[in-house]
Amino acid sequence: QVQLVESGGRLVQPGGSLRLSCAASGRAFSSYAIGWFRQAPGKEREFVARISGSTTRYIDSVKGRFFISRDNVKNTVYLQMNNLKPEDTGIYYCAAGTVIQYDYWGQGTQVTVSS
């Protein structure tokens, strides 16, 4: 069993940066793939980025702007988001599992990009 808590979301101007954190409790955190997803108002939830071991993957719209990393000592995964755009607005969720299926989800943190 893994419990996940996201933090770091807030209102930011276009072009700004944020770092989201996903703090995990439970066993064998380092063995899980961790993914970040987001859901914009009126839209379906979409995959943003994941890290599995040292391998990372991103959707095209955030490549070169977002960077995912993990600290297995602190049981935390980070999502560094740079050059934020209004279309990045949404609730950001982290999830733990395998690259095929995520079994554990956090409650989400709101990111709003607006001037």
N, C-alpha and C positions, 0 to 999 in steps of 0.2 A: 504494500500500500504506500502511495506517495501523495503527500499534500503539497499543493503549489500555491504560492501567493505572489501576485504581480504587484509592482509598484513603479512609480516614476512618471506616470502619465500626467499631463497638464496642458494648459493652453500655451501655445508657442506661435510666434510669427513665422510666416513663410521664410525659408532660408535658414531657420534656426535648427538647433540640435537638441536631442533628448537622449537619455540613456534609460531604458527600461530594465528592471530587474525581475527575475523569477526565482524566488527562494523556495527551495524544496526541503521537505522533511520526510524521513522514511529511509528505508534501506536501499543499498545498491544504487544510489543516485547516478554514479558514474557509468553504470551499465545501460542507462536509458538514453534513447534519442530524445532530444528536446526540440520542440517546434514552437514557433511563434505564428499565430494566426491573427487576423483582424476582421472586424465586421463593421462596415459603414452603415449609416442609417438607410434602411430600405433595401439593403443588399445582402447577399448571402455571405457567410463567413468564408474567407479565403486564406490559403496558406501564404505565409510571408517568407519564413526562413526556418532552417533547422540545422542542428548540429548533432552528429552521431560519431562518437569518438572524436577524431580531429577533422572529420569531413564535414563541410558546410555546403548548403544549397540555398539559393535565393530565387524568388520570382524575378522576372526580367525588370519589372518596374522599379525595383529597389536596388538592383545591382550597382555597386560603386557608391551607394549612399548609405546603406545599412550594413552593419557588421555584427554577426553573432559570435559570442564567445562563452566559455564556461570556466568556472573555478570549482573544481571538484572538492577542494578543501572546505570552501564556504558553502558547498551545495547550492550554487547560484549560477544561473545563466543570464547573460546580458544581451540586450539588443541596442547597439549604438546606432542612432538614427541621425543622419546629417542631411543638410540641404532639404529640409522637410517641405512638402508641398501640401496644398489644401486637400488633394486627393488621398493623402496619407491619414486623414482624419478617420477615427473609428475607435472601437473598443478593441484593445489588444489583449489576447489570451496566450498563455503558454500552456503547453501540453507535454506529457511524458508518455513514452511507450516505445514502439519500434518505428521504423521509417514507413511501415505499412499501416499500422494502427496505433492511434494514441488513446490510451486507456484512462489517463488522469488529466484533469483540466483545472486551471485556476478560475478565479471569479472575474478576472479581467480588470484592465485599467484604461481609463479614457484618455485618448490623445486627440487634441483639437488643434488644427493648424489654421490659423486665421489672423488677418490683420485687423 
